[in-house]
């Protein structure tokens, strides 16, 4: 078991107090982080007490404590899951060897780039969500937003710890840079596409926490298999916190649908204009927002065929999510099939080595996981007696990264011309008018227990507290 030091300036279970140089370097980065939080984190609300969960250890039975904290006083700590004695590398060319406690020189730049890419997404999401607090549909939701934000902040700390502890001066410079790039910035944007998309309404926030945080889950699971043990242990613990973020997404979208179904029943209509006038989000608009955030998140897995991904796997840098469930951990000779454009407006199958297909394997696992919530949402729609089904679009639809970047398909993945796509895209993706409508509903509700009219209340409160609890003291 690791020792947990909660009193230190930076709470940790990595014996930071025994490594003065590292401790000093991180304590030097801390004010820069707080300054970034002040400028780029949730706008206003600084002095407000928020009912937050804080990680205080890594024991599955009691890893968090709950209490009121103003966000700038949140105790962002460094926690790694406990070391598994005798852990061996579980895949790739180093299979069966002891895991590494430090980064081998030959893989240093690759690890650094991946840790920076992972780290970059964490503050990026906080920046994207910066203004949402002003339009929260309830105190419960406001608190959940802030919970997600502080934990993304802690995930940034997790990656910065690795950079400082294992990458020397380069790592310290990268840690500084993580605070310099900003979501949507014209000169210094965040690294991955989705994290530069504007997020100015709560439907997008719920879609993002459902679909994009779920990419986080799968990338973290891939890192949890890594031969570089500190990375594996860090990400294993991050996954514990990540689960709540996806819960916010799944229940958030579910509550929007529930409220819409109630009004559809009350008014006995599925007419979009009537429903919008009644102040709820019609199901076709929910489908469009889903199409947007799902496809944007698909890009986060990289190209279908990727020699980068093959190298990560061969070298033990990044495995497949839940590697143990695959039969072959070497994939030396094996092949798989992917669907690519045929260059003549159609599609064709292409055979690639399984190692080159690692991104696609992970993406397909992700799609399966995405479908679980969609099925639940559809069950609610069916139970309400409404003839409508939400459907995830094809992984070929609206792709900007990989084999399908620059090609056009309909949501089912059938190739179409650019002109056809242009003519139909307003039926498939949110238009400026759709977004303006959703934004028009975003009025702040601050009375404990009350909800905005476009969203149903959650089934229960947080940490066994009632829904009427004052989750944020405004
Ligand atoms: N946008 O060979 P390819 C999370 C780049 S989310 C822009 O296919 P590879 C969270 C790619 O970097 C999880 N660029 O790439 C969620 C590469 O560039 P370089 C975040 C993109 O290496 C919510 C080039 O295209 N974690 O935690 O096989 C809230 C060639 O592509 C994009 C990670 O991503 C894109 N969407 O795979 C908070 C894990 N996609 O290197 C947090 C770390 C690809 O040629 N990252 N590119 O300059 C990785 O493992 C890999 O970088 C990727 C790409 C899976 C993203």
Boltz pocket constraint, residues with backbone or C-beta under 6 A from the ligand:
constraints:
  - pocket:
      binder: B
      contacts: [[A, 113], [A, 114], [A, 115], [A, 117], [A, 118], [A, 121], [A, 122], [A, 125], [A, 152], [A, 191], [A, 192], [A, 193], [A, 194], [A, 208], [A, 212], [A, 213], [A, 214], [A, 215], [A, 216], [A, 217], [A, 219], [A, 220], [A, 296], [A, 299], [A, 300], [A, 301], [A, 302], [A, 303], [A, 304], [A, 305], [A, 306], [A, 307], [A, 308], [A, 309], [A, 359], [A, 401]]
      max_distance: 6.0
